[in-house]
Amino acid sequence: MDGRLNRVVEKILTVVTYILVAALSLLVLHYSRRVFLFERFTVKGNSMQPTLEGGTPLWVNKLIIGPRIYTRFDFDTPEMSCVRFPGLRRLRPGDIAVFNYPWGWKEGTIGFKINYVYAKRCVGVPGDTVMIKDCVVMNSSSPTGLPESRQEVLRSIPDSVLLKRHCLKAGHFAGKDNEWTVKDMGPVVVPGKGMTVKMDTLTAGIYSLVIRHETGGAPVTGDGGTVSLDGETIDSYTFKEDYCLFFGDNAVDSKDSRYIGFVPEKFVVGVIMKRGLK
């Protein structure tokens, strides 16, 4: 009797072990897929209309630019550290990507906040020169892929109406004498690691958030157009990281790089798969 009972118990334990191993394997596969391959998001808002409607489910492909692995797991601070595995290619203008919102912790300050993400179209990668002329976004290296229909919509709206909606001035990129707008701005060079720019009144304003992010101090302009950083006068600055520019297809309802500036490339989660895009 005891022998039969023992055999039954052994079978039950074997079945339970198989179930636990299978469940653990599925759990590992699930999170491995999210970390290394694909992750699912849902569109919120209207910033990417007509390409993406609010509520649209999206799959983000991490293999294209390479999955990133955190090397620091304290997510209660704005500091972010990671390594990115090799991908199939670099991010390109025209790609629609998901990225961590760069003002995750404080307005006007670049800081990483996990699970606080936006979906926008890339219009510039390190080294590109980007400008908007009469609502048309232009890139020195390649087409941006922005829908012409949305550019026509923006062109048809009077500046006075955009001003009342608080979406005329180009925010961080207001430029010299506050002249740049979402209809006409630039040219502006997207900063990349090792790139050096001359520091003057205009560039100090354009790259102020990036420099503060990299050094902890903001450039200060003085008399005669001089620029100082941490109390020392500088005539140039060399960037330590790569950055990108992202615009929403629906310019009149999109909080994007026109207002918040450059996005660190390491904040990019992945590229949205074409399935489901209009």
Order of alpha helices (4+ residues) and beta strands (2+ residues): alpha-beta-beta-beta-beta-beta-beta-beta-beta-alpha-alpha-beta-beta-alpha-alpha-beta-beta-beta-beta-beta-alpha-beta-beta
